[in-house]
């Protein structure tokens, strides 16, 4: 139990809870469901919204992981771990659930980098543990689709407010292909992950699919 939760200002707390709920919805979870897990890693959690929101429920089961944290977070009593996802200072088979945000898999540049993160997070999971990954696509696969001459690259290079309806359709189509190829990447390695859709309705320019990857 956390007897001294941080950030008690009511207006800020309301925004923290709202943001945390939206992020969890992208992963098919609610704050209430998160309370039922043992140790939870929130990877790519620079602002610690999920941990701060769960602490408001007097639950202290989340460790926030990122390469860097703001000074206010580092000086707080929050459970934070300054680590790269490829090298986690977490004991083997101790984690029940790993929440993996865009800052880990989404920006990988090679298959090797994706696999390094995948295997390291897997190492920390209990036999019944799982990763939930949003968005449901790996950066090295996105990179292959973003060839210089592609419509996808052209659309992605535009600021969101400058994208036409066609640009958005091109991005959505390629994101969907990347989702499927990411699932295939896992299946080809005997990792039987599932692609699911979060609770919240899709934004018009962004598929809200996530991956569940069990301990392998």
Residue, then its C-alpha position, 0 to 999 in steps of 0.5 A: x500500500x502507498x501511504x503517501x501518494x504524490x500529486x494530490x492536487x484535485x485538478x491535476x489528479x483528474x487529468x492524471x486519471x483521464x490520461x491513464x484511463x485512455x492509455x490503458x484503454x489502448x491496451x484493453x485494460x481499466x484501472x480497476x483491472x490493473x489493480x488485480x495484477x502483481x508486479x506491473x512494468x510500465x515501459x516508456x512511462x516518462x510522466x508516470x501517469x498510470x502509476x500516479x493514477x493507480x496510486x490514487x486508488x491506494x494500490x502500489x503495484x506499478x514500476x515506471x520504466x524509461x530512459x529518462x524522467x523529469x526532475x519532479x518525477x525523480x524527486x518524488x516517491x514514485x517507483x521509477x527505474x531509469x533503464x533502456x528496455x533492452x537492459x532491464x534491472x528487473x529479476x527474471x520471472x518476477x513480472x506479471x504484466x508489462x505495458x509497452x508504450x510507443x517509445x520501445x518497439x515503435x522506434x526500433x530500426x532493425x529486427x535485431x533491436x526488436x528481438x532484443x527488447x522482446x527477449x529482455x521483457x520476456x525474461x522478466x515475465x512470470x510463466x503466466x505473465x504477458x506483454x501488452x504492446x501499443x501500437x501493435x506494430x514494430x518500428x523496423x517493419x514501419x521502416x521497411x514500408x517507408x521507402x523514400x518513393x512511397x505514398x506512405x513516406x510522403x503522407x507521414x512527412x506532412x504535419x497532421x494538419x496538412x494531411x489530406x483525406x487521401x494522406x490519412x487513408x494511406x497512413x491508415x492502410x500502411x499502419x494496418x499492414x504493419x500491424x499484420x506484419x508485426x503479428x506475423x513476425x512473432x508467429x514466424x518465431x513461434x510466439x503466438x501473440x494476439x492482436x486486439x482492439x482497445x476499448x475506446x473507439x478508433x481515432x480517424x487517423x490511428x488504429x488502436x490495436x494492441x498486441x498481447x504477447x504471452x511468456x514464451 
